[in-house]
Amino acid sequence: MVARLAVGRTAVAESTNVTPRARARLIAIARRFNAPVTMLRFNPDVTDLLQQYTERGRADFTAVDVHAYAAIMARDAGADRLRSEGATTVHDVPGRREATTPAEAAAHFSFA
């Protein structure tokens, strides 16, 4: 990421940075290179998250973890919060509630 930003290229950090602390490092790197920070925000409700959890069959995660994660997202990952932390642009990614497949959602975004 740093190498790309250092030569003026776009860099993408694919990470679920739900808390401000988790996002701060990436935002600081972008600021160091005067790069805009664009955040894609996933905003599923608990029902969607539980369905994804069930479909993925993850053994390292529980339904209790899913509920805790959803609460953190609701508290710390709102668009206004992201902007106040330094995001230049925040996009909500369409999902199940909008009857959008992951491939269709990905087609909404292009980073050159």
N, C-alpha and C positions, 0 to 999 in steps of 0.2 A: 504494500500500500504506500509506504513512504517513498519507495523508489519511483513509483508511477507519479505521485504528486510532485516530487522533486523536479521532474522533467515536464510538468504541466499537463499531465494526462489525467484522465478520470480514473478514480479508484473506487471499487465497490467492496464494502465489508459486509459479508453475508453473515449476520449474527442476530440472535434474538436478544437484543439489548433492552430488556424490559425496565430496568431500573436506571435512574439518573447516574448512579455510580458506574454502571456498566457502559453507559454511553459516553461518559466524560472523556475517557481516553481517546476514543475515536474522534470526537469533536475537537479535542485539543490538537490532534495531529492535523486535521483539516485546517484549523485556524492557523497553524504554523506555516502553512503553504497558501494561505488566503484562498482556500478552495471552498466553494459553496457546499453546504451539507444538505443533502436531500434524504429524507427518511420515508420509507414505505411502512405504513402502519397497518398491522393486521388487527382487526377489531371483532373477533368472533365472540359470540356469547358463550356462556358456560355449556349450554347444550351442544353447540358445535364442537367445542373443545373436547367434551366427553365422548362425542361420536368419533372424532379423530383419534383419540386415545384408544378407544375400543378397536377401531379399524386397524390401527398400527400394531396392536398386540404387544405393546412395550411392557417388559417385566421390570424395568428400572424406574418406573413411574407409577403412581397410584392415583385413584380418583381424588383423594384428598389433596395430592400435589396439584392436580388440574384445577381444583377449586382455589387453592392458594395462588397459583399462577394467574388465574383470571382476576382475582382481587388485586394483585400487584399491577396487572395491566390497566385495570380500571382506575387505580389510584395514580399511577406514575407514567402512563404512556398516552395521555390525551394530546391532541394536536396542539393546543395552546401551551401545554407543558413542554412539548418537544421544541416549539418555536422559542420559548423563553430560555431554553438551554443552549440554543444556537443553531437550530435547524433553519436553513434558508427556506426550504420548501418541505411540506408534509403532504403525502398522498395516502389516502385510504385505499387499500387493496381490496377489490371486490372478492367475495367468497361465497360460501354456501347460501347465506341469506339472500344474496343477489342472484342465486342460481348460476354462479360462474365457476367453471372448472379452473384448476390451477393453470392449465395451458392458456385459457382465455384471459385469466388475470395477468399472466406474464406478458401477453401481447399488448397490454396497455402501456408498458414501460420500455423505454430504450435509453441506454446510457452509452454514449459514444466517447 
